[in-house]
């Protein structure tokens, strides 16, 4: 096969089983030979047509109505970029030789995405197994035969499973909407930081059903000072968002009365012991003092903040790292460290969704972050925030939320 050119168009036409390609708007782009043979439509009758114009529902039999499920599956593939396997489906086809007459058909469909270079869905692969003969392969003279009973049960259970899955998807979608709304309401827009520029971002996961408890906060302190914090609650969904709100508020209050970031995290850790679901939360906070040009920080199991020098050098603030909240059986004072900065230095604080990937060492993610910061060192905070998200977040399959705070010191 080395050097031999493959005619993929011919391969597509000869694929066994019914296969069609559709646009994200559900318009046929191509169909293979089995698709035309089993559907009774020619390629010219299908290509360029909306799928449900080419195959409308049987208006005379509600049991054969499968358009809603098919459309929902295809649109789900477009929205998530993930394959969707449907339950056994009855979808009758109008006889092309006898308009108004419908032929009973049972199908086993699978819809899969084809992704473009930007990670967006550009095509849907619609593969269908025609199983009508299998469903009808019982003794037609014995309507009470065991095979007939099993056929009915199989089809009924398949339809029931499809309906249950759809209700679960709708429930998850509603929960995600509530969680995202709650997060957005509790995450503040940055107030003016004197003459210093700042940018914040909250980026939900692409999966759509995996809202997490990431947060950020900015707190004005007496004098020319400010506290910046980011945190990440273990868990997903509405429960994690609620815990996030409690911890963010508690840390904000503690910051106003604490002597430094370590004491603020100490207070947060004690409070977290009384909040169900707050165990193992990570957080990092930094107190910025523009009068002394120093930054004092402390971390509870969180990825290290980054300092970007005007010349492009990147330093990770990892000299005051301790376990996450509630990880120790007894309370131990947390450490803190101080770093000096020059005017024009940029502070970058973030949650692990920005850098961590499955089956990869965290240092690989930190190296990617440092490289992106060095290349973008001349960007202002707003442009830098957008660039980091574009550089570091995967275009598809991102399963974790990301919170990001950038301040020009």
N, C-alpha and C positions, 0 to 999 in steps of 0.2 A: 504493500500500500504506500510505501515511501514515494513521495513525489506524484502520486496519482491524484488527479483532480476529482473531487466528488461532486456529482450533480445533485445538489440538495433539493432542487425543485422536483426531480424525478423520484428521489427518496420520499419526499412528502406525499406525492401522489400514490406511491405504492405502499404507504404505511398501512398495516392491517387495522381494521376498525375505522369508525367514522371520526375524522379529525377536521376541525375548521379553525381558521384564524379570524379574529374579530378585532376591531379597533376598540379603544376604551369607551367609545360611544355606542358599542354593540352593533357595528356594521360589519358585514362579512367582507374580508379581504381575500380569502382563498379557502377552498375546500378540496379534500382529496377525493379520489375516485370512489372509495367505499361510501363516503358521505353522500355523493350524488346518487349512487346506486340504491342505498337503503332509504333515502329520503324521497326518492322519486322526482327530484328537481335537478335540472342541469346546472352547470357552473354559472352560466350566464344568467340564470334565473335567481341566483343567490348573491353573487359578488356585487358589492355596492349597495345592498339592501339592508335595512334594519332587521335584526333577527326576528322580531315578533311581527313584522310586516310579512316576512317570508313564511313564518310559521305561526299564524294566529291561533288562539285557543279554540277548542271545540265549544261553541256557545250553547250546545244542546245537552251537555253532560258535565255538571259541576265536578264530578269525581275525576275528570280528565284535565282539570285546570292546574297546570304546572308553571304558568308564565311567571307568577309572583316569585316562586322559589328560585326559578332559573335566573331571573333578572337580579334578585338579591344576591345570589351566589356570584354572578359575574361582576357586579358592582363592588362586592366585598373584595374580590381579587384586585380590582383597580385601586381600591382605597388602601388595602394592606400590603399589596405586593406579595401575597402568600397564596399557595395553592388551596383550593376549596373543593372537597369531595362531597357530592350531594348524596342524599338517600335515594333509594329506588323511586322512580318517578313515572307516573302515567301521564303521557302527553300525546293526544291523538293528532293525526295528520290528515288534512283534507286531501281526498283523492284528486290528483291533478287532472285526471280524465273525466271525473264526475264532480263538478263543483257542488258544494252543499252536502256531500257525502264524506263521512269521517271514518278513518281506519284506526282501530285501537292499537296503541303502541305503548310498550314499557321500556324505559331507558335507565341506564346507570351512568350518569354524567360526572365528569371531572373537569374543573376549570383551573388553569394554571397561568401565571404571568410570564411575559417576556419583558425583561427590563432593558431600558436604554442606558447609555453611558452615564447619565445623571441619576440613575437608580429609579427613575419613574417608569411606570408600566406603559409600554408602547403597543403591546399586542396581548390578546387573550387567546390561549390555546384551549379550545373547547373539544374535549374528546368524549365520545359517547359510545357505549356498548348497547346495541339493540338486543334486548333480552325478552322480547315478546314471545318467541317460541318456547323459551325456557319456562316462562310463567304459564304457558298454555300446555305444557308437556305432561298433562295428566290424562287419565282415562275420560274422554268426553262423554261416555255413556253413563258415568257414575258421578253425579254431582255431589254425592255425600262421601266420596272416597277420601281417604286420609290425605292424599296429595292435594286434593282440592281444599280441604280444611287448612293444611299447612300453607298453601298459596295465599289464601285469604289472610291468615294470621301474619305471614311474612310482609305482605303489602301494608296491612294495617299498622303493624309495629314500625315499619319503615317510615310511613307518613307521620306517625306519632312522634318518632324520634326527630324528624325534620322540624316539626312544630315546636317541640321542647327546646331544640337547639336555637331556633329563632327567638323564642321568648327569653332564653338565657342571654343571647347577644343583645337584645333590646334592654334587658335589665342592666347588663354591664355597661352599655353605652350611656344609660341614664345616670348610673353611679359615677361614671367618669366625668360627665358634664357637671354634676354637682361638685365633685372633688376639684376639678379644674377651676370652677367658679369660686370655690372657697379659697383655693390657693391664690388666685389672682387678687381676690379681695384683701387677703392678709399680707401680700407681698407689696411693699410700698414702692412708689416711684422715687428716684433719688431726689432729695431736696438739694438746693444749691449748696455747694461745698466751698463757700467763699469764692475765690477766683479759680478754684481747682475744678477740673473737669471730671465727670464721673459717668458711668454707664452700668446698667443692670440688665440681665436677661434671665427669663425663665423659659426653658424649652422642654415641653412635654415629650414623652417617648413617642416614637413613630408607630409602635404597635397598636395604639389607640385604646387599649384596655388596661394599661399598666401604669396608671397615675401613681406617683410616689410622694414621699414627704420631704422633698428638698425645699430649702428656704434660704433667704438672705435677709440682712437687716443693716441699716445704717442709723447710728445714734449720735446726735450732737452732744458733745461734752463741754464743760466749762472751759473757757479759754479757747485758743485756736486749736481745738482737738476734736477728734471724731473716733468712734468705734465702728468697726465693720465686722460682720459675722456671716458665716454660711454654715449650714447644717443639713443632715440627711437622716431621716427616720427610717428604720428598717421596716419593710412591709410596703403594701400597695393599697390603692383605693381610698375610699372615703375615710376609713379608720386612720390610715397613716396621715392623711391631710389634717384631720382633727388633732392628732397628737402633735403634728408639726406646729399648728397654731398655738397650742399651749406652751410648747417649749420656746418658740420664738418670742412670745410675749414675756415669758419668765426671764429669758436671757436679756431681753431689752431692759426690763426693770432692774435686774441685777447689775447690768453694766453702768447704770446711772449712779449707783452707790458703791460700787466695788473700787478697790485701790488699783486694780489692774486686771488684765484678761484672765489670769490664772484664778483669781478670786471669783470673778464672774462665772467661770466654768465650774468652780467648786460649788457655788450656789445652785447652778443649773443641775449639776449631778445629784445633789441632795433632793432637789425638787423632782427630778426624773424618777426617783425611787418610788414616788407616790402616784405616778401616772402609768396606767396600764398601756403597754405597747411602746414605752419609751426606752426600754432596755436596749443597749448596744447602739443607740443613736450616736452618730459622730458629729462633731462641731469644731470649728476653728474661729477664733476671734482675734482681732488686732486693734490696738489703740494707737492712733496716729497723732503725733505731736508736731505741728508745723513750726512751733517756736524753737524746739531743740533739734528738729530734723531727725527724730528717732521714731521707730515703730516697735512697739512691744506686743508680743503675740504669744498665744498658747493654743494647743491643739488637743482635742480629745478623740484620738483615733482617726483623724480626718486627713485627706491628702494635703500636702504642704502648700501654703500660699507661695506665689512667685513674685519676685521683684525683677522688673525689667529696667536695666540702666539705659540712659539715653544713648550710649554707644552700642547697645544690643546685647550686653552681657546679662545672663539670667541666673539668679540665685534663688534656690528653694529654701524657704524658712522652715527647717526641719530640726531645730535644736531644742524644741520644747514640746515634744510629742508624748502623749500619754494614752492609756487605753480609752475606749469609748465610754460613754455614760453608763453607769451601773455595772461595769465589767468587773470591778473589784468587790469582794465580799465586805470589805471595810473601807471607810473613807480615808483617803490619803491626799494631802494637799497637792495640787497640780503644779507643774513647773511653768515658767515663762522665760522668754529670752527677748533681748533687745537688738535691733539692727539699725544702723545709721543709713540715711538716704540723702541723695543730693537732689536739688530741684530738677524736675523733669523726669524723675524715676516714676515708674508705673507699678502699682500694686494690683495683682490679679488673684482673686479668691474664687473658688469654684467647688462644685461637688463632683463625685467620682464618675458621673455619667460622661464628663468631658474627656476623660483619659482612660478609663478602664475598659478592657475588652475581655471576653471569655477566653480561657486557655492562653492568656498572654500575661507576661510579667508586668507589674505596675510601672517598672522603670522604663519599659518601652513607651508607655503612654506619656510619662513625664518627659521623655526625650522628644516625642512628637510635639508636646506643648512648648518646650524650650525652642525647638526649631521654628515653630510657627511664630512665636514671640520675637525671635531674632529677626525673622524676615519682615515682620510687620512693625518694627520698632518705631517707625516714623508716623504711624497712624494715630489719630486721636482716639479716646476711649470708645466712642460710639462705633467708629469704623473698625477698631480693633476687636470689639465684642462680636460684631457680625462676622469678621474674618476668622476668628477662632472657632466659632460654631461651624462655619463652612469648611474650615480646614480639618477639624478634628472629629466632628460627628459623622457617623456613617450615613450614607444617603438612603439606606434601607436596612431594616432589621434592628434599629436602635431600640433597645428594650429598657432603657433607664432614662429618667428625667435628668435635666441639667440646670443648675442655678449658677449664675456667673456675675461677679461684681468686679469692675475695673475702675481704679481711681488714679488720676495723674497727680503725683505728690508734689 
